[in-house]
Amino acid sequence: MIGAAFAARAILPNERLFDLTIRDAEMNDAAALAQLMCELGYETSTTEMKQRLESVLSDARCRTFLAEINGQVCGMIGTLTHASHEHNDVSGKIIALVVSKKQRRSGIGRALIAAAEKDFANRGVTRLSLTTRFSREEAHQFYESLGYTRTGIRFAKTLR
C-alpha cells in the first residue's frame, strides 16, 4: 500500500498547475469508481462497485489507487500480484487504469502508473503486464511511451 497519500504537481494542457493526490481506495469511493468504470466502457452501478471493492480491498494481492484533484476523484489504477507458471518470482498485472475524460492527457495516468510501479517494486515485483482493447490505440501509444512492449494477444471467453 502507498500508506500516506502521494502528492504531485502536474500541468494541465492549458498550462494550469494543479495539486494531484494519489491514495489508497476505500469503500466510500464506490460511487466515484463506478463512474470511472462507466467511462472505461464497463457499465457499473455503485452497488456493484461496493461488492467488487469488498472483494478487492480484502485481497492482499490487489491494490487500488485513486487520483484526486481538490478532493475529487479523477482516476484510478487497480493492480494484482500473482504467482506464475513461467517464472519463479512474483509477477504484477495492471488490471484497470482510467482517467476521467475531462482530465485525460494531463499527466494523471503517468502518475498512477508511477505509483503502481513503485508499489510493485516495494513488493519485489520486477515483471509487469497489462491488457488493453485493440480499439484503444491512444492507450497503446501511452503504454509504449512508458516502456511497455507488445508481447502477445489476449483471448477471452465468457463461461455460462
C-alpha positions in Angstrom: 0.0 0.0 0.0 1.1 3.5 -0.5 0.1 4.4 3.1 0.3 8.1 3.3 -1.1 9.9 0.2 1.3 10.6 -2.5 1.2 14.2 -3.7 2.4 15.5 -7.0 2.2 18.7 -9.1 1.1 18.4 -12.7 0.4 20.7 -15.6 -2.9 20.5 -17.5 -2.8 21.0 -21.3 -3.7 24.7 -20.7 -0.6 25.2 -18.6 -2.6 25.4 -15.3 -0.7 23.8 -12.4 -2.8 21.6 -10.1 -2.3 19.5 -7.0 -2.7 15.8 -7.5 -3.0 13.3 -4.7 -2.8 9.6 -5.1 -4.1 7.5 -2.3 -5.5 4.0 -1.5 -9.1 3.5 -2.4 -11.7 3.0 0.4 -15.2 1.5 0.4 -16.7 5.0 0.4 -15.1 5.6 -3.0 -17.5 3.1 -4.7 -19.7 5.8 -6.5 -16.6 7.5 -8.0 -15.1 4.2 -9.0 -18.4 3.1 -10.6 -18.5 6.3 -12.6 -14.9 5.8 -13.8 -15.7 2.2 -14.8 -18.6 3.5 -16.9 -16.2 6.0 -18.6 -13.9 3.0 -19.4 -16.9 1.2 -21.1 -17.9 -1.1 -18.2 -21.5 -0.2 -17.1 -21.3 -0.4 -13.3 -23.6 0.7 -10.5 -22.4 1.9 -7.1 -23.9 -1.2 -5.6 -21.9 -3.4 -7.9 -18.8 -1.5 -7.2 -19.3 -1.9 -3.5 -19.5 -5.6 -3.9 -16.3 -5.6 -6.0 -14.5 -3.4 -3.5 -15.3 -5.7 -0.7 -13.5 -8.5 -2.5 -10.7 -6.4 -3.9 -9.9 -4.4 -0.8 -9.7 -7.6 1.3 -7.3 -9.4 -1.1 -3.7 -8.7 -0.1 -2.7 -9.4 -3.8 -4.8 -6.4 -5.0 -4.2 -2.7 -4.8 -6.5 0.1 -5.9 -5.1 3.6 -6.0 -7.1 6.8 -6.7 -6.0 10.1 -8.2 -7.7 13.2 -6.7 -7.6 16.9 -7.6 -9.1 19.1 -4.9 -10.7 16.1 -3.3 -12.4 15.0 -6.5 -11.6 11.5 -7.8 -10.3 11.8 -11.4 -8.6 8.5 -12.0 -7.8 5.0 -10.7 -5.4 2.1 -11.2 -6.0 -1.4 -10.0 -3.2 -3.9 -9.7 -2.6 -7.6 -8.9 0.4 -9.6 -7.9 0.4 -13.3 -8.7 2.5 -16.4 -8.9 3.3 -17.7 -12.4 3.9 -21.0 -14.1 6.5 -19.3 -16.4 8.8 -17.6 -13.8 10.0 -18.2 -10.2 9.3 -14.7 -9.0 6.0 -13.0 -8.4 4.6 -11.1 -11.3 2.4 -8.0 -11.4 -0.5 -7.0 -13.5 -2.2 -3.7 -14.1 -5.9 -4.8 -14.2 -7.6 -1.4 -14.6 -6.5 2.1 -15.4 -8.8 5.0 -16.2 -8.6 8.8 -16.0 -11.8 10.8 -16.3 -12.4 12.1 -19.8 -12.1 15.8 -18.8 -8.7 15.2 -17.1 -7.0 12.9 -19.8 -3.7 13.9 -21.3 -2.7 15.8 -18.2 -0.2 13.5 -16.5 -2.6 11.8 -14.2 -2.3 8.4 -16.0 1.5 8.7 -15.8 1.3 9.5 -12.0 -1.0 6.5 -11.4 1.4 4.1 -13.3 4.3 5.5 -11.4 2.6 4.9 -8.1 1.7 1.4 -9.1 5.2 0.6 -10.3 6.6 1.9 -7.0 4.2 -0.3 -5.1 5.2 -3.3 -7.2 8.9 -2.6 -6.7 8.3 -2.3 -2.9 6.7 -5.8 -3.0 9.6 -7.3 -5.0 7.8 -7.5 -8.3 10.0 -7.0 -11.4 7.8 -8.1 -14.2 4.6 -6.3 -15.1 1.9 -6.9 -17.7 -1.4 -5.4 -18.7 -4.1 -5.8 -21.3 -6.0 -3.3 -23.4 -8.6 -3.4 -26.1 -7.5 -3.4 -29.7 -9.5 -0.3 -30.3 -7.7 1.8 -27.7 -4.8 3.0 -30.0 -4.1 6.0 -27.8 -3.7 3.8 -24.8 -1.3 1.5 -26.7 0.8 4.6 -27.6 0.7 5.7 -23.9 1.9 2.4 -22.6 4.6 2.2 -25.2 5.8 5.7 -24.2 6.2 4.4 -20.7 8.4 1.4 -21.8 5.8 -1.3 -22.1 6.1 -3.5 -25.1 3.5 -5.6 -27.0 4.2 -9.2 -26.2 1.1 -11.1 -27.3 -2.6 -11.3 -27.9 -5.2 -11.9 -25.2 -8.1 -14.2 -25.8 -11.3 -14.1 -23.7 -14.3 -16.3 -23.2 -17.4 -16.0 -21.0 -18.4 -19.2 -19.3 -22.1 -19.6 -18.6 
